Amino acid sequence: MNNFILLFVRFGHILVFLALEVLCIVLVVNYNEPQKEIWFNSVNIFSGSTASVFDSWTDYFNLKEEAEKLAAENARLRSQLLNPAVASNSPTPVSLDTTTQQFTYIPAKIYSKTINQPDNYFYIDKGENHGVTQGLGVTSSNGIVGIVAQTSSDYAKVITILHRQSNISAANSRNGAFGTLKWRDFTDYKHVQLEAYPRHESLEKGDTIVTSGYSAHFPKGIMIGQVDTLTLSKSDYFYNAKIALSNNLSTLQNVYVIQNLHQDQQREIINGNQPDR
């Protein structure tokens, strides 16, 4: 005990100084938006650098699994090139417009993520230097992931579909009827809810749910999942359906950021800024 007291007497001023410094940093970051942005970018750069070193080791031990995924994905891409008419129904289309090419894809890797919070984010190793900007959709070889929320020069933050503010237009691939994709059960990362799907339209267990194409974030026909359970009472105007996601977000490592080359034009029309007739 005496040794501890002597140690504190000798180095106590340094410990107090460090504690005050940490407190000051916390206050500055929490209550000043510019400093918060600087902190976010700095943390992303540091996390990306350390994650790259760690990933170089983990990738070595997962070569077989990754090779199998790449082989399967290459097979799908070759099928799309031979059958461009079905590209819009594939999870990872090369181009949905063979003449003007509306969509391009930026491969990225997840280096940090959460899946068990009410608001979940993925952090990817591509940013503004690679063409990634806020509002772009993110997908994988198995289906949609989310939407880019924030970017730095080399990294980006993605709001996943497991987020309270996530609203994605989703359609039944069988008949084209659509609703809104939401996340309601914050403990179940394998399912999301399909809401506002009209009762006069057919919806059955096992139906495939895909992106509707009614937004600038995602092209039409990207896989989301399948109807697992659904309910409809006599007083309801809409179905309430639980969708089993095609993506396993807990193990996902590689994604694609979707660049919509017509996004600005689409948003201009949606916002009512079209030229006078």
Steps between C-alpha positions, in 0.01 A plus 500: 500500500780738586666425167175584321472833682862585423444408136194726482685786670781466250292461184159628613528829316560313175196276557280797580625682191423199277153461652421865434628473144272203433203687649573805284521288184167332579327833558645660186407204277147461640400867483676627186397370159827590314709323762260205490558469123877516549478233770287277274746526211801441724344194663407363157854540371649335810240220501550439130877474537488260794220299341706459182782339696259270683313412179823404325539222756135391516475496120787252484306250709177553303639458151300187423168652602571826318606312186170313501305825533697662216448198276124508560486874440701473178256238379208736560679787326575285195135398487396865505736586215352219292142588602480878550121487505502330841761729655238708679387192696849414623641609837816636336420625149780625279279754326126553484520707185720346234493812284553786747601309818315666783671310785860425586637311800786576739631198696569567867587315817337534843753572774261572790128446563216452749189281467351490850405865554177687413711703252771295329781615272763343276832674435664433164846566357389714204425872504485814291833424333339186356176663387294420812263779602214541746173337397640217289353153549712212628446135410681167500490184294200384708290816522471856628699629797412867552568859392815714536442757775839671537831503316861604544773491237563124532221360721123508532228437757200296386153496658403134472149364454523418872438862595193677639518770232543260211214532248549301181237445233459125450288305251362152454689355203194292412253784436689829543291621797714694744529617859760644735778307669548579872688349794281454806645211702835632621605156628458315169760591237374231260155651439345834406138611458316577178238768568242696300451208260135534380258222598342482155834381357604137533770419756591147604755328718810427294455794262829661399538864602733723295571871461219677315720747312283790623796689645837627385684277750445156349423363154195281459518131585781472756433215739379577854354175629188285520170531685528296818174581679214741430182618671189683386192568711162602364555861609847526347559680172855370470691179557753470780766257378826379646775465238786253543807682366706333229810668644666379819617840622687351796757326275498740203845633400486620140248742350435712190416871501253578220562813297184622329622715213149647461446568870517879478248507216261269684516704821449823308178367349382350832561831677290681242778692326412382151493763222173665401305339218 
